[in-house]
């Protein structure tokens, strides 16, 4: 059930012009901004690629659904888990786990940072409610102890900032080359 890098590129380059939820950027702009923020922060190649692909699950649903264009979706689409089986065997867990944990990182940040929720966009506040709301202090403590949790928190912070319609970023091929450099041996 793995996905090739050309299929990932096709998804982003074909469907990436779809609006990113209720934000002022497209799916592709959001992905590129998130990866650029990670790269400019000195993140590892794995974390940069996780930032690039963190919302791949949204795009995997697009051929069958237009729900991604809904400004206020009615249900949580669990997008953070959708991409995982496709990426296994293609990239390492250092790419996959931050993707899988980035929604939980939002719930964590709401629990540990009193101002975090108020800085979220309206669309992110809405999706947080659909995703079960902030963690309790016990849930937050358990979350941050997981492997790759801190990477997911960093990814989440870039995710929150990657919504600027005026941002300039490297093009898709820049990050595709980085992603291809991380390919698992069987996927090359």
ChimeraX attribute file (.defattr): number of C-alpha atoms within 10 A of each C-alpha:
attribute: neighborCount
match mode: 1-to-1
recipient: residues
	/A:1	8
	/A:2	14
	/A:3	15
	/A:4	16
	/A:5	18
	/A:6	11
	/A:7	10
	/A:8	18
	/A:9	15
	/A:10	12
	/A:11	17
	/A:12	21
	/A:13	13
	/A:14	12
	/A:15	18
	/A:16	21
	/A:17	13
	/A:18	18
	/A:19	19
	/A:20	23
	/A:21	20
	/A:22	18
	/A:23	19
	/A:24	14
	/A:25	21
	/A:26	20
	/A:27	26
	/A:28	25
	/A:29	28
	/A:30	28
	/A:31	28
	/A:32	26
	/A:33	27
	/A:34	29
	/A:35	30
	/A:36	25
	/A:37	22
	/A:38	24
	/A:39	17
	/A:40	10
	/A:41	12
	/A:42	11
	/A:43	18
	/A:44	14
	/A:45	19
	/A:46	21
	/A:47	26
	/A:48	26
	/A:49	30
	/A:50	30
	/A:51	32
	/A:52	29
	/A:53	26
	/A:54	32
	/A:55	24
	/A:56	25
	/A:57	19
	/A:58	22
	/A:59	24
	/A:60	18
	/A:61	16
	/A:62	16
	/A:63	9
	/A:64	8
	/A:65	11
	/A:66	10
	/A:67	16
	/A:68	19
	/A:69	17
	/A:70	12
	/A:71	15
	/A:72	15
	/A:73	16
	/A:74	11
	/A:75	11
	/A:76	13
	/A:77	17
	/A:78	14
	/A:79	19
	/A:80	22
	/A:81	19
	/A:82	19
	/A:83	24
	/A:84	20
	/A:85	13
	/A:86	19
	/A:87	21
	/A:88	17
	/A:89	17
	/A:90	23
	/A:91	23
	/A:92	14
	/A:93	18
	/A:94	17
	/A:95	29
	/A:96	26
	/A:97	22
	/A:98	30
	/A:99	32
	/A:100	24
	/A:101	24
	/A:102	27
	/A:103	22
	/A:104	27
	/A:105	26
	/A:106	27
	/A:107	24
	/A:108	25
	/A:109	19
	/A:110	21
	/A:111	21
	/A:112	15
	/A:113	9
	/A:114	9
	/A:115	11
	/A:116	15
	/A:117	18
	/A:118	10
	/A:119	10
	/A:120	16
	/A:121	15
	/A:122	15
	/A:123	15
	/A:124	18
	/A:125	16
	/A:126	18
	/A:127	20
	/A:128	20
	/A:129	13
	/A:130	15
	/A:131	17
	/A:132	11
	/A:133	17
	/A:134	20
	/A:135	20
	/A:136	14
	/A:137	12
	/A:138	9
	/A:139	14
	/A:140	19
	/A:141	14
	/A:142	13
	/A:143	19
	/A:144	17
	/A:145	10
	/A:146	11
	/A:147	14
	/A:148	22
	/A:149	21
	/A:150	17
	/A:151	24
	/A:152	27
	/A:153	22
	/A:154	19
	/A:155	29
	/A:156	24
	/A:157	18
	/A:158	20
	/A:159	23
	/A:160	16
	/A:161	14
	/A:162	21
	/A:163	21
	/A:164	14
	/A:165	13
	/A:166	9
	/A:167	13
	/A:168	11
	/A:169	15
	/A:170	11
	/A:171	13
	/A:172	17
	/A:173	10
	/A:174	11
	/A:175	19
	/A:176	17
	/A:177	11
	/A:178	14
	/A:179	21
	/A:180	17
	/A:181	13
	/A:182	18
	/A:183	16
	/A:184	13
	/A:185	9
	/A:186	8
	/A:187	15
	/A:188	11
